Amino acid sequence: MKKPMHEIRFGLVKAVIWRNQTKSGQRHNVTVCRLFKNGDVWKESAQFGRDDLPLLAKVVDLAHTWIFVHGDDAE
């Protein structure tokens, strides 16, 4: 399994940056999730509530900055 390049987390909202090698060079993708606990087990959801949205905006913005600084070869 591939390891993520970088992870950004604020509270229970997380963005994970993945590197992919393409014919055009190195590219990055981002997955986002909200963490929650179901009993004793931590799980992830792709759904965000109203109060999650400011944190979602922040982690996505920081993911964009990280990718911009570390660069995609094709850009």
HTML snippet that shows the backbone in 3Dmol.js (N, CA, C, O; Angstrom):
<script src="https://3Dmol.org/build/3Dmol-min.js"></script>
<div id="view" style="width:600px;height:400px;position:relative"></div>
<script>
const pdb = `
ATOM      1  N   MET A   1       0.838  -1.185   0.000  1.00  0.00           N
ATOM      2  CA  MET A   1       0.000   0.000   0.000  1.00  0.00           C
ATOM      3  C   MET A   1       0.883   1.249   0.000  1.00  0.00           C
ATOM      4  O   MET A   1       1.893   1.313   0.701  1.00  0.00           O
ATOM      5  N   LYS A   2       0.481   2.235  -0.799  1.00  0.00           N
ATOM      6  CA  LYS A   2       1.244   3.476  -0.874  1.00  0.00           C
ATOM      7  C   LYS A   2       1.095   4.280   0.408  1.00  0.00           C
ATOM      8  O   LYS A   2       0.044   4.279   1.048  1.00  0.00           O
ATOM      9  N   LYS A   3       2.183   4.971   0.767  1.00  0.00           N
ATOM     10  CA  LYS A   3       2.139   5.875   1.906  1.00  0.00           C
ATOM     11  C   LYS A   3       1.810   7.278   1.414  1.00  0.00           C
ATOM     12  O   LYS A   3       2.233   7.669   0.326  1.00  0.00           O
ATOM     13  N   PRO A   4       1.055   8.040   2.209  1.00  0.00           N
ATOM     14  CA  PRO A   4       0.781   9.417   1.807  1.00  0.00           C
ATOM     15  C   PRO A   4       2.042  10.269   1.880  1.00  0.00           C
ATOM     16  O   PRO A   4       2.952   9.996   2.663  1.00  0.00           O
ATOM     17  N   MET A   5       2.074  11.305   1.050  1.00  0.00           N
ATOM     18  CA  MET A   5       3.198  12.246   1.055  1.00  0.00           C
ATOM     19  C   MET A   5       3.125  13.179   2.265  1.00  0.00           C
ATOM     20  O   MET A   5       4.145  13.527   2.861  1.00  0.00           O
ATOM     21  N   HIS A   6       1.905  13.575   2.611  1.00  0.00           N
ATOM     22  CA  HIS A   6       1.739  14.558   3.678  1.00  0.00           C
ATOM     23  C   HIS A   6       0.306  14.468   4.202  1.00  0.00           C
ATOM     24  O   HIS A   6      -0.606  14.075   3.475  1.00  0.00           O
ATOM     25  N   GLU A   7       0.120  14.831   5.457  1.00  0.00           N
ATOM     26  CA  GLU A   7      -1.204  14.832   6.066  1.00  0.00           C
ATOM     27  C   GLU A   7      -1.392  16.134   6.829  1.00  0.00           C
ATOM     28  O   GLU A   7      -0.491  16.587   7.535  1.00  0.00           O
ATOM     29  N   ILE A   8      -2.565  16.730   6.681  1.00  0.00           N
ATOM     30  CA  ILE A   8      -2.897  17.969   7.379  1.00  0.00           C
ATOM     31  C   ILE A   8      -4.179  17.715   8.149  1.00  0.00           C
ATOM     32  O   ILE A   8      -5.158  17.214   7.596  1.00  0.00           O
ATOM     33  N   ARG A   9      -4.168  18.065   9.437  1.00  0.00           N
ATOM     34  CA  ARG A   9      -5.345  17.802  10.264  1.00  0.00           C
ATOM     35  C   ARG A   9      -5.624  18.984  11.171  1.00  0.00           C
ATOM     36  O   ARG A   9      -4.726  19.519  11.823  1.00  0.00           O
ATOM     37  N   PHE A  10      -6.881  19.377  11.199  1.00  0.00           N
ATOM     38  CA  PHE A  10      -7.385  20.355  12.164  1.00  0.00           C
ATOM     39  C   PHE A  10      -8.583  19.723  12.839  1.00  0.00           C
ATOM     40  O   PHE A  10      -9.604  19.468  12.200  1.00  0.00           O
ATOM     41  N   GLY A  11      -8.460  19.472  14.132  1.00  0.00           N
ATOM     42  CA  GLY A  11      -9.548  18.812  14.843  1.00  0.00           C
ATOM     43  C   GLY A  11      -9.824  17.461  14.223  1.00  0.00           C
ATOM     44  O   GLY A  11      -8.930  16.622  14.111  1.00  0.00           O
ATOM     45  N   LEU A  12     -11.068  17.253  13.821  1.00  0.00           N
ATOM     46  CA  LEU A  12     -11.470  15.969  13.266  1.00  0.00           C
ATOM     47  C   LEU A  12     -11.506  15.958  11.743  1.00  0.00           C
ATOM     48  O   LEU A  12     -11.961  14.988  11.137  1.00  0.00           O
ATOM     49  N   VAL A  13     -11.029  17.035  11.121  1.00  0.00           N
ATOM     50  CA  VAL A  13     -11.021  17.124   9.655  1.00  0.00           C
ATOM     51  C   VAL A  13      -9.591  16.937   9.153  1.00  0.00           C
ATOM     52  O   VAL A  13      -8.660  17.563   9.660  1.00  0.00           O
ATOM     53  N   LYS A  14      -9.426  16.070   8.154  1.00  0.00           N
ATOM     54  CA  LYS A  14      -8.093  15.693   7.692  1.00  0.00           C
ATOM     55  C   LYS A  14      -8.023  15.709   6.174  1.00  0.00           C
ATOM     56  O   LYS A  14      -8.960  15.291   5.494  1.00  0.00           O
ATOM     57  N   ALA A  15      -6.911  16.191   5.651  1.00  0.00           N
ATOM     58  CA  ALA A  15      -6.595  16.103   4.220  1.00  0.00           C
ATOM     59  C   ALA A  15      -5.312  15.288   4.090  1.00  0.00           C
ATOM     60  O   ALA A  15      -4.349  15.515   4.823  1.00  0.00           O
ATOM     61  N   VAL A  16      -5.304  14.350   3.167  1.00  0.00           N
ATOM     62  CA  VAL A  16      -4.144  13.503   2.927  1.00  0.00           C
ATOM     63  C   VAL A  16      -3.702  13.706   1.480  1.00  0.00           C
ATOM     64  O   VAL A  16      -4.515  13.629   0.558  1.00  0.00           O
ATOM     65  N   ILE A  17      -2.414  13.964   1.289  1.00  0.00           N
ATOM     66  CA  ILE A  17      -1.859  14.227  -0.041  1.00  0.00           C
ATOM     67  C   ILE A  17      -1.113  12.978  -0.510  1.00  0.00           C
ATOM     68  O   ILE A  17      -0.265  12.431   0.194  1.00  0.00           O
ATOM     69  N   TRP A  18      -1.459  12.550  -1.725  1.00  0.00           N
ATOM     70  CA  TRP A  18      -0.875  11.355  -2.329  1.00  0.00           C
ATOM     71  C   TRP A  18      -0.118  11.747  -3.578  1.00  0.00           C
ATOM     72  O   TRP A  18      -0.556  12.633  -4.311  1.00  0.00           O
ATOM     73  N   ARG A  19       1.012  11.104  -3.837  1.00  0.00           N
ATOM     74  CA  ARG A  19       1.776  11.338  -5.060  1.00  0.00           C
ATOM     75  C   ARG A  19       1.493  10.212  -6.049  1.00  0.00           C
ATOM     76  O   ARG A  19       1.463   9.035  -5.690  1.00  0.00           O
ATOM     77  N   ASN A  20       1.288  10.606  -7.293  1.00  0.00           N
ATOM     78  CA  ASN A  20       1.068   9.647  -8.379  1.00  0.00           C
ATOM     79  C   ASN A  20       2.034   9.963  -9.507  1.00  0.00           C
ATOM     80  O   ASN A  20       2.218  11.123  -9.876  1.00  0.00           O
ATOM     81  N   GLN A  21       2.642   8.933 -10.043  1.00  0.00           N
ATOM     82  CA  GLN A  21       3.522   9.097 -11.192  1.00  0.00           C
ATOM     83  C   GLN A  21       2.702   8.856 -12.447  1.00  0.00           C
ATOM     84  O   GLN A  21       2.090   7.797 -12.592  1.00  0.00           O
ATOM     85  N   THR A  22       2.682   9.823 -13.357  1.00  0.00           N
ATOM     86  CA  THR A  22       1.931   9.698 -14.610  1.00  0.00           C
ATOM     87  C   THR A  22       2.902   9.830 -15.778  1.00  0.00           C
ATOM     88  O   THR A  22       4.089  10.091 -15.583  1.00  0.00           O
ATOM     89  N   LYS A  23       2.394   9.649 -16.981  1.00  0.00           N
ATOM     90  CA  LYS A  23       3.215   9.839 -18.179  1.00  0.00           C
ATOM     91  C   LYS A  23       3.699  11.280 -18.279  1.00  0.00           C
ATOM     92  O   LYS A  23       4.757  11.548 -18.850  1.00  0.00           O
ATOM     93  N   SER A  24       2.926  12.200 -17.724  1.00  0.00           N
ATOM     94  CA  SER A  24       3.281  13.626 -17.753  1.00  0.00           C
ATOM     95  C   SER A  24       4.187  14.039 -16.598  1.00  0.00           C
ATOM     96  O   SER A  24       4.617  15.190 -16.536  1.00  0.00           O
ATOM     97  N   GLY A  25       4.480  13.126 -15.692  1.00  0.00           N
ATOM     98  CA  GLY A  25       5.317  13.439 -14.537  1.00  0.00           C
ATOM     99  C   GLY A  25       4.576  13.215 -13.235  1.00  0.00           C
ATOM    100  O   GLY A  25       3.526  12.573 -13.206  1.00  0.00           O
ATOM    101  N   GLN A  26       5.124  13.742 -12.174  1.00  0.00           N
ATOM    102  CA  GLN A  26       4.566  13.572 -10.841  1.00  0.00           C
ATOM    103  C   GLN A  26       3.345  14.465 -10.651  1.00  0.00           C
ATOM    104  O   GLN A  26       3.370  15.647 -10.995  1.00  0.00           O
ATOM    105  N   ARG A  27       2.283  13.895 -10.105  1.00  0.00           N
ATOM    106  CA  ARG A  27       1.055  14.636  -9.812  1.00  0.00           C
ATOM    107  C   ARG A  27       0.630  14.312  -8.387  1.00  0.00           C
ATOM    108  O   ARG A  27       1.033  13.291  -7.830  1.00  0.00           O
ATOM    109  N   HIS A  28      -0.169  15.166  -7.810  1.00  0.00           N
ATOM    110  CA  HIS A  28      -0.675  14.942  -6.459  1.00  0.00           C
ATOM    111  C   HIS A  28      -2.196  14.926  -6.455  1.00  0.00           C
ATOM    112  O   HIS A  28      -2.844  15.660  -7.201  1.00  0.00           O
ATOM    113  N   ASN A  29      -2.747  14.083  -5.609  1.00  0.00           N
ATOM    114  CA  ASN A  29      -4.187  14.033  -5.353  1.00  0.00           C
ATOM    115  C   ASN A  29      -4.401  14.225  -3.863  1.00  0.00           C
ATOM    116  O   ASN A  29      -3.512  13.952  -3.057  1.00  0.00           O
ATOM    117  N   VAL A  30      -5.582  14.696  -3.504  1.00  0.00           N
ATOM    118  CA  VAL A  30      -5.907  14.949  -2.099  1.00  0.00           C
ATOM    119  C   VAL A  30      -7.207  14.234  -1.759  1.00  0.00           C
ATOM    120  O   VAL A  30      -8.186  14.317  -2.499  1.00  0.00           O
ATOM    121  N   THR A  31      -7.204  13.531  -0.633  1.00  0.00           N
ATOM    122  CA  THR A  31      -8.438  12.972  -0.087  1.00  0.00           C
ATOM    123  C   THR A  31      -8.730  13.705   1.215  1.00  0.00           C
ATOM    124  O   THR A  31      -7.813  14.062   1.955  1.00  0.00           O
ATOM    125  N   VAL A  32     -10.009  13.927   1.488  1.00  0.00           N
ATOM    126  CA  VAL A  32     -10.405  14.602   2.727  1.00  0.00           C
ATOM    127  C   VAL A  32     -11.421  13.736   3.456  1.00  0.00           C
ATOM    128  O   VAL A  32     -12.192  13.002   2.837  1.00  0.00           O
ATOM    129  N   CYS A  33     -11.411  13.834   4.775  1.00  0.00           N
ATOM    130  CA  CYS A  33     -12.370  13.076   5.566  1.00  0.00           C
ATOM    131  C   CYS A  33     -12.601  13.766   6.900  1.00  0.00           C
ATOM    132  O   CYS A  33     -11.834  14.628   7.328  1.00  0.00           O
ATOM    133  N   ARG A  34     -13.679  13.354   7.534  1.00  0.00           N
ATOM    134  CA  ARG A  34     -13.976  13.777   8.899  1.00  0.00           C
ATOM    135  C   ARG A  34     -13.905  12.530   9.766  1.00  0.00           C
ATOM    136  O   ARG A  34     -14.535  11.517   9.462  1.00  0.00           O
ATOM    137  N   LEU A  35     -13.145  12.605  10.835  1.00  0.00           N
ATOM    138  CA  LEU A  35     -12.996  11.481  11.751  1.00  0.00           C
ATOM    139  C   LEU A  35     -14.131  11.497  12.774  1.00  0.00           C
ATOM    140  O   LEU A  35     -14.579  12.561  13.203  1.00  0.00           O
ATOM    141  N   PHE A  36     -14.587  10.308  13.157  1.00  0.00           N
ATOM    142  CA  PHE A  36     -15.583  10.204  14.223  1.00  0.00           C
ATOM    143  C   PHE A  36     -15.401   8.864  14.923  1.00  0.00           C
ATOM    144  O   PHE A  36     -14.824   7.927  14.372  1.00  0.00           O
ATOM    145  N   LYS A  37     -15.897   8.798  16.123  1.00  0.00           N
ATOM    146  CA  LYS A  37     -15.753   7.589  16.914  1.00  0.00           C
ATOM    147  C   LYS A  37     -17.103   6.888  17.012  1.00  0.00           C
ATOM    148  O   LYS A  37     -18.107   7.499  17.380  1.00  0.00           O
ATOM    149  N   ASN A  38     -17.115   5.607  16.682  1.00  0.00           N
ATOM    150  CA  ASN A  38     -18.302   4.772  16.791  1.00  0.00           C
ATOM    151  C   ASN A  38     -18.013   3.747  17.876  1.00  0.00           C
ATOM    152  O   ASN A  38     -17.400   2.712  17.614  1.00  0.00           O
ATOM    153  N   GLY A  39     -18.447   4.031  19.071  1.00  0.00           N
ATOM    154  CA  GLY A  39     -18.079   3.198  20.215  1.00  0.00           C
ATOM    155  C   GLY A  39     -16.619   3.417  20.530  1.00  0.00           C
ATOM    156  O   GLY A  39     -16.218   4.541  20.835  1.00  0.00           O
ATOM    157  N   ASP A  40     -15.811   2.372  20.465  1.00  0.00           N
ATOM    158  CA  ASP A  40     -14.374   2.471  20.711  1.00  0.00           C
ATOM    159  C   ASP A  40     -13.564   2.537  19.418  1.00  0.00           C
ATOM    160  O   ASP A  40     -12.335   2.587  19.462  1.00  0.00           O
ATOM    161  N   VAL A  41     -14.237   2.537  18.271  1.00  0.00           N
ATOM    162  CA  VAL A  41     -13.552   2.449  16.981  1.00  0.00           C
ATOM    163  C   VAL A  41     -13.611   3.797  16.255  1.00  0.00           C
ATOM    164  O   VAL A  41     -14.683   4.381  16.099  1.00  0.00           O
ATOM    165  N   TRP A  42     -12.438   4.284  15.812  1.00  0.00           N
ATOM    166  CA  TRP A  42     -12.374   5.503  15.003  1.00  0.00           C
ATOM    167  C   TRP A  42     -12.690   5.158  13.564  1.00  0.00           C
ATOM    168  O   TRP A  42     -12.190   4.168  13.030  1.00  0.00           O
ATOM    169  N   LYS A  43     -13.528   5.982  12.932  1.00  0.00           N
ATOM    170  CA  LYS A  43     -13.921   5.775  11.537  1.00  0.00           C
ATOM    171  C   LYS A  43     -13.777   7.087  10.782  1.00  0.00           C
ATOM    172  O   LYS A  43     -13.541   8.136  11.381  1.00  0.00           O
ATOM    173  N   GLU A  44     -13.922   7.019   9.457  1.00  0.00           N
ATOM    174  CA  GLU A  44     -13.827   8.198   8.605  1.00  0.00           C
ATOM    175  C   GLU A  44     -15.110   8.357   7.807  1.00  0.00           C
ATOM    176  O   GLU A  44     -15.742   7.376   7.415  1.00  0.00           O
ATOM    177  N   SER A  45     -15.485   9.615   7.572  1.00  0.00           N
ATOM    178  CA  SER A  45     -16.648   9.921   6.762  1.00  0.00           C
ATOM    179  C   SER A  45     -16.266  10.961   5.715  1.00  0.00           C
ATOM    180  O   SER A  45     -15.397  11.801   5.948  1.00  0.00           O
ATOM    181  N   ALA A  46     -16.923  10.894   4.562  1.00  0.00           N
ATOM    182  CA  ALA A  46     -16.726  11.899   3.517  1.00  0.00           C
ATOM    183  C   ALA A  46     -17.816  12.966   3.586  1.00  0.00           C
ATOM    184  O   ALA A  46     -17.917  13.803   2.688  1.00  0.00           O
ATOM    185  N   GLN A  47     -18.630  12.947   4.637  1.00  0.00           N
ATOM    186  CA  GLN A  47     -19.685  13.941   4.824  1.00  0.00           C
ATOM    187  C   GLN A  47     -19.261  14.927   5.901  1.00  0.00           C
ATOM    188  O   GLN A  47     -18.653  14.558   6.906  1.00  0.00           O
ATOM    189  N   PHE A  48     -19.598  16.198   5.666  1.00  0.00           N
ATOM    190  CA  PHE A  48     -19.189  17.267   6.566  1.00  0.00           C
ATOM    191  C   PHE A  48     -20.405  18.086   6.960  1.00  0.00           C
ATOM    192  O   PHE A  48     -21.266  18.394   6.136  1.00  0.00           O
ATOM    193  N   GLY A  49     -20.455  18.429   8.235  1.00  0.00           N
ATOM    194  CA  GLY A  49     -21.532  19.273   8.729  1.00  0.00           C
ATOM    195  C   GLY A  49     -21.159  20.748   8.632  1.00  0.00           C
ATOM    196  O   GLY A  49     -20.033  21.098   8.280  1.00  0.00           O
ATOM    197  N   ARG A  50     -22.111  21.593   8.947  1.00  0.00           N
ATOM    198  CA  ARG A  50     -21.915  23.039   8.888  1.00  0.00           C
ATOM    199  C   ARG A  50     -20.676  23.478   9.660  1.00  0.00           C
ATOM    200  O   ARG A  50     -19.889  24.278   9.154  1.00  0.00           O
ATOM    201  N   ASP A  51     -20.494  22.975  10.861  1.00  0.00           N
ATOM    202  CA  ASP A  51     -19.371  23.401  11.696  1.00  0.00           C
ATOM    203  C   ASP A  51     -18.034  22.830  11.240  1.00  0.00           C
ATOM    204  O   ASP A  51     -16.981  23.299  11.672  1.00  0.00           O
ATOM    205  N   ASP A  52     -18.066  21.824  10.371  1.00  0.00           N
ATOM    206  CA  ASP A  52     -16.831  21.249   9.823  1.00  0.00           C
ATOM    207  C   ASP A  52     -16.284  22.075   8.659  1.00  0.00           C
ATOM    208  O   ASP A  52     -15.094  22.003   8.354  1.00  0.00           O
ATOM    209  N   LEU A  53     -17.139  22.853   8.013  1.00  0.00           N
ATOM    210  CA  LEU A  53     -16.759  23.514   6.767  1.00  0.00           C
ATOM    211  C   LEU A  53     -15.592  24.493   6.901  1.00  0.00           C
ATOM    212  O   LEU A  53     -14.738  24.506   6.015  1.00  0.00           O
ATOM    213  N   PRO A  54     -15.500  25.315   7.953  1.00  0.00           N
ATOM    214  CA  PRO A  54     -14.315  26.170   8.068  1.00  0.00           C
ATOM    215  C   PRO A  54     -13.008  25.371   8.177  1.00  0.00           C
ATOM    216  O   PRO A  54     -11.991  25.758   7.602  1.00  0.00           O
ATOM    217  N   LEU A  55     -13.041  24.262   8.913  1.00  0.00           N
ATOM    218  CA  LEU A  55     -11.847  23.421   9.031  1.00  0.00           C
ATOM    219  C   LEU A  55     -11.542  22.730   7.710  1.00  0.00           C
ATOM    220  O   LEU A  55     -10.377  22.583   7.341  1.00  0.00           O
ATOM    221  N   LEU A  56     -12.577  22.306   6.998  1.00  0.00           N
ATOM    222  CA  LEU A  56     -12.391  21.695   5.684  1.00  0.00           C
ATOM    223  C   LEU A  56     -11.728  22.683   4.733  1.00  0.00           C
ATOM    224  O   LEU A  56     -10.797  22.325   4.011  1.00  0.00           O
ATOM    225  N   ALA A  57     -12.206  23.926   4.733  1.00  0.00           N
ATOM    226  CA  ALA A  57     -11.607  24.954   3.866  1.00  0.00           C
ATOM    227  C   ALA A  57     -10.140  25.165   4.215  1.00  0.00           C
ATOM    228  O   ALA A  57      -9.308  25.326   3.321  1.00  0.00           O
ATOM    229  N   LYS A  58      -9.819  25.165   5.494  1.00  0.00           N
ATOM    230  CA  LYS A  58      -8.445  25.394   5.935  1.00  0.00           C
ATOM    231  C   LYS A  58      -7.524  24.247   5.516  1.00  0.00           C
ATOM    232  O   LYS A  58      -6.434  24.495   5.000  1.00  0.00           O
ATOM    233  N   VAL A  59      -7.943  22.996   5.728  1.00  0.00           N
ATOM    234  CA  VAL A  59      -7.060  21.876   5.373  1.00  0.00           C
ATOM    235  C   VAL A  59      -6.887  21.766   3.858  1.00  0.00           C
ATOM    236  O   VAL A  59      -5.810  21.404   3.385  1.00  0.00           O
ATOM    237  N   VAL A  60      -7.936  22.074   3.097  1.00  0.00           N
ATOM    238  CA  VAL A  60      -7.831  22.019   1.637  1.00  0.00           C
ATOM    239  C   VAL A  60      -6.909  23.130   1.139  1.00  0.00           C
ATOM    240  O   VAL A  60      -6.109  22.909   0.230  1.00  0.00           O
ATOM    241  N   ASP A  61      -7.014  24.324   1.728  1.00  0.00           N
ATOM    242  CA  ASP A  61      -6.129  25.426   1.345  1.00  0.00           C
ATOM    243  C   ASP A  61      -4.671  25.077   1.653  1.00  0.00           C
ATOM    244  O   ASP A  61      -3.790  25.320   0.828  1.00  0.00           O
ATOM    245  N   LEU A  62      -4.416  24.519   2.815  1.00  0.00           N
ATOM    246  CA  LEU A  62      -3.046  24.138   3.171  1.00  0.00           C
ATOM    247  C   LEU A  62      -2.533  22.991   2.294  1.00  0.00           C
ATOM    248  O   LEU A  62      -1.342  22.938   1.985  1.00  0.00           O
ATOM    249  N   ALA A  63      -3.410  22.081   1.895  1.00  0.00           N
ATOM    250  CA  ALA A  63      -3.010  21.013   0.976  1.00  0.00           C
ATOM    251  C   ALA A  63      -2.602  21.616  -0.372  1.00  0.00           C
ATOM    252  O   ALA A  63      -1.608  21.201  -0.966  1.00  0.00           O
ATOM    253  N   HIS A  64      -3.367  22.584  -0.843  1.00  0.00           N
ATOM    254  CA  HIS A  64      -3.026  23.268  -2.094  1.00  0.00           C
ATOM    255  C   HIS A  64      -1.663  23.940  -1.978  1.00  0.00           C
ATOM    256  O   HIS A  64      -0.845  23.840  -2.892  1.00  0.00           O
ATOM    257  N   THR A  65      -1.414  24.621  -0.868  1.00  0.00           N
ATOM    258  CA  THR A  65      -0.129  25.292  -0.653  1.00  0.00           C
ATOM    259  C   THR A  65       1.004  24.282  -0.632  1.00  0.00           C
ATOM    260  O   THR A  65       2.048  24.517  -1.240  1.00  0.00           O
ATOM    261  N   TRP A  66       0.822  23.166   0.052  1.00  0.00           N
ATOM    262  CA  TRP A  66       1.869  22.142   0.138  1.00  0.00           C
ATOM    263  C   TRP A  66       2.200  21.615  -1.257  1.00  0.00           C
ATOM    264  O   TRP A  66       3.371  21.478  -1.610  1.00  0.00           O
ATOM    265  N   ILE A  67       1.167  21.319  -2.049  1.00  0.00           N
ATOM    266  CA  ILE A  67       1.399  20.809  -3.400  1.00  0.00           C
ATOM    267  C   ILE A  67       2.082  21.870  -4.250  1.00  0.00           C
ATOM    268  O   ILE A  67       2.982  21.547  -5.025  1.00  0.00           O
ATOM    269  N   PHE A  68       1.677  23.117  -4.124  1.00  0.00           N
ATOM    270  CA  PHE A  68       2.277  24.200  -4.900  1.00  0.00           C
ATOM    271  C   PHE A  68       3.758  24.335  -4.560  1.00  0.00           C
ATOM    272  O   PHE A  68       4.583  24.507  -5.458  1.00  0.00           O
ATOM    273  N   VAL A  69       4.102  24.260  -3.292  1.00  0.00           N
ATOM    274  CA  VAL A  69       5.504  24.389  -2.848  1.00  0.00           C
ATOM    275  C   VAL A  69       6.330  23.192  -3.318  1.00  0.00           C
ATOM    276  O   VAL A  69       7.467  23.355  -3.761  1.00  0.00           O
ATOM    277  N   HIS A  70       5.762  21.998  -3.223  1.00  0.00           N
ATOM    278  CA  HIS A  70       6.496  20.789  -3.572  1.00  0.00           C
ATOM    279  C   HIS A  70       6.385  20.441  -5.043  1.00  0.00           C
ATOM    280  O   HIS A  70       7.145  19.618  -5.552  1.00  0.00           O
ATOM    281  N   GLY A  71       5.434  21.069  -5.729  1.00  0.00           N
ATOM    282  CA  GLY A  71       5.325  21.033  -7.177  1.00  0.00           C
ATOM    283  C   GLY A  71       4.909  19.734  -7.811  1.00  0.00           C
ATOM    284  O   GLY A  71       5.264  18.645  -7.359  1.00  0.00           O
ATOM    285  N   ASP A  72       4.149  19.880  -8.867  1.00  0.00           N
ATOM    286  CA  ASP A  72       3.866  18.795  -9.794  1.00  0.00           C
ATOM    287  C   ASP A  72       4.788  19.008 -10.984  1.00  0.00           C
ATOM    288  O   ASP A  72       4.938  20.137 -11.451  1.00  0.00           O
ATOM    289  N   ASP A  73       5.404  17.949 -11.480  1.00  0.00           N
ATOM    290  CA  ASP A  73       6.324  18.052 -12.610  1.00  0.00           C
ATOM    291  C   ASP A  73       5.661  18.602 -13.859  1.00  0.00           C
ATOM    292  O   ASP A  73       6.305  19.278 -14.662  1.00  0.00           O
ATOM    293  N   ALA A  74       4.374  18.315 -14.027  1.00  0.00           N
ATOM    294  CA  ALA A  74       3.708  18.662 -15.284  1.00  0.00           C
ATOM    295  C   ALA A  74       3.267  20.124 -15.341  1.00  0.00           C
ATOM    296  O   ALA A  74       2.812  20.583 -16.389  1.00  0.00           O
ATOM    297  N   GLU A  75       3.388  20.843 -14.267  1.00  0.00           N
ATOM    298  CA  GLU A  75       2.902  22.239 -14.274  1.00  0.00           C
ATOM    299  C   GLU A  75       4.023  23.196 -14.546  1.00  0.00           C
ATOM    300  O   GLU A  75       3.805  24.407 -14.588  1.00  0.00           O
TER     301      GLU A  75
END
`;
const viewer = $3Dmol.createViewer("view");
viewer.addModel(pdb, "pdb");
viewer.setStyle({}, {cartoon: {color: "spectrum"}});
viewer.zoomTo();
viewer.render();
</script>
